[in-house]
Amino acid sequence: MIMDRIALILAIIGGINWGSIGLFRFDIVAWLFGGQTATVSRVIYTLVGLSALWCITLLFRRHEEDTQGI
């Protein structure tokens, strides 16, 4: 499903961004889009958060798909 892939890509971007914040104190999204309070940055942060919530459903759907094949 295309939505699953988009959500996973955004969650990966968020993970990389958090990793750079934790290791280097450098916020890539804020740097690219004009600061943490810039509208574009806030939209990206929101999309990453929503995609992480969507990815939670992947945990359960994968299990349901596996059990249906039995």
Backbone hydrogen bonds, N-H to C=O, Kabsch-Sander energy under -0.5 kcal/mol:
donor,donor_aa,acceptor,acceptor_aa,energy
5,R,1,M,-1.4
6,I,2,I,-2.3
7,A,3,M,-2.5
8,L,4,D,-2.3
9,I,5,R,-2.5
10,L,6,I,-2.5
11,A,7,A,-2.3
12,I,8,L,-2.2
13,I,9,I,-2.4
14,G,10,L,-2.4
15,G,11,A,-2.2
16,I,12,I,-2.6
17,N,13,I,-2.5
18,W,14,G,-2.7
19,G,15,G,-2.3
20,S,16,I,-2.3
21,I,17,N,-1.9
22,G,18,W,-2.7
23,L,19,G,-2.7
24,F,20,S,-2.1
25,R,21,I,-1.4
26,F,20,S,-1.5
28,I,26,F,-0.9
31,W,27,D,-2.3
32,L,28,I,-2.6
33,F,29,V,-2.2
34,G,30,A,-0.8
35,G,30,A,-3.4
38,A,35,G,-0.9
42,R,38,A,-2.5
43,V,39,T,-2.2
44,I,40,V,-2.3
45,Y,41,S,-2.9
46,T,42,R,-2.2
47,L,43,V,-2.6
48,V,44,I,-2.6
49,G,45,Y,-2.2
50,L,46,T,-2.6
51,S,47,L,-2.4
52,A,48,V,-2.0
53,L,49,G,-1.7
54,W,50,L,-2.2
55,C,51,S,-2.3
56,I,52,A,-1.0
56,I,53,L,-0.5
57,T,53,L,-0.7
57,T,54,W,-1.0
58,L,54,W,-0.6
58,L,55,C,-0.6
59,L,55,C,-0.8
59,L,56,I,-0.8
60,F,56,I,-0.8
61,R,57,T,-2.6
62,R,58,L,-2.1
63,H,59,L,-0.9
64,E,60,F,-2.2
65,E,61,R,-2.6
66,D,62,R,-2.1
67,T,63,H,-2.0
68,Q,64,E,-1.4
69,G,65,E,-0.9
70,I,67,T,-0.8
